[in-house]
Amino acid sequence: MTVTMFGIPNCDTVKKARTWLDGQGIAYTFRDYKKQGADAAQVARWCDVAGWEKVLNRAGTTFRKLPEADREGLDAAKAVALMVANPSCIKRPIVEHPAGLLVGFKSDEWTAAFA
């Protein structure tokens, strides 16, 4: 099974998710999109699968500090461009796995996804 987790290593939610995967014995590759950047095509695909409203982290400090013009009038294309330019605006973690995509960490959802 190929599992790839995308996130920022010092994020508390990413740490919980990594601990959960380790505890389940699920091997994964970690990609730090703050250091390695976010690929526009990949972010667009995540938005196609999960919806840009779910992938965009509006609760984070980075999003709240953006100019009002950047935060208003969002649609899928503008949200993808915003997340590519500001990877901290991507919800964390995002996990690609054989059965689909997980956005954020909720142990019940993850248990069901990896059952």
N, C-alpha and C positions, 0 to 999 in steps of 0.2 A: 504494500500500500504506500503510495507516495503522498505525503502530507507536507505542505509548505505553510509556515506561519509568517505573516508579515506584520511588522509592528516596530516599536521602539523599545529597546531592551530595559530601560529604566522605568517604564510605565508599570504601575502596580497591577493593572488588569492583565497586561502581557505576562508579568511574573506569575500571577495566579494561573493563567492558562498554560504556561510552560510547565508549572508544577503539576497541573492536572494531567497533561499529556505524559509527562515522565511517570507519574503514578499509575497510569493505565498501561505503561509499557509501549506507548505509541511513538515510534521514531518519526522525526520530522526535521525539516530543514528550516532554519530561521533566516529571514531577510529583513534587515534593518532599513526601512524605507526613508528614514531620516538621513542616514549616511549614504545609502546607495541610490536614493531618489525613487520617485514613483513613476512607473512607465504609464504613459497616457493611454495606450491601448488596453493595458491590464486594468487600470482604474475604470475605464469605460466599460469593460466587460463585467467587472464587479457591480457596477451601477446597473447594467442590463439585467443581471441575475437577481440582485437584491434590492434594487431601487436606489437612486442617488440620495434620497432622503435618509436612508438607513446607513449608507456608507459615509456620508458627510457627518463629521463630529461637530455639531453646532454648540455643544456644551463646553467645549474646550476653550482655554485661554487664547490660543492662537486665533481661532475663529472670531471670538468676541473682540479681539484687538484689531481686526481688519477694518479698513475704512468702510463706512456705511454703504458706499456705492458698490463695494465688492460683495457685501452681504445681502443686498436687496436684489429683487428680480431674478432670483436663482432659477435656473432650469438645468436639465441634465448636462448640456454642453458647458455652461458656465461653472457648474459645480465640479465637473471633471477638471477643467482648467485651473480652478481654484485649488483643488486637492493636489494636482501635479506641481503647482507652484509653491504650495504650502503643505508638505506631506503630514505635518502635525494635525491637519484638519481631517485626516482620514481616521475613521473609527478604528479602535484597536481592541484586540488583534483581528486580523482577517486571516482565515485559514482556508486554503484550497485543499480539498481531499477528494478521493475518488467518487464519493456520492454527492458532492456539491460544494457549497461555500458556506462558511460560518462567519458572521460579522458580530464582533463583540464576544464577551465570554459569559455564558450562562450554563452552569454545569449540567442542568437537566437537558438543554438542547444538545450539548456536546455528547452526553451519554447516549441520547437517542441517535445522533448522527453517526457515532462510531460503534453502534451495537452490531 
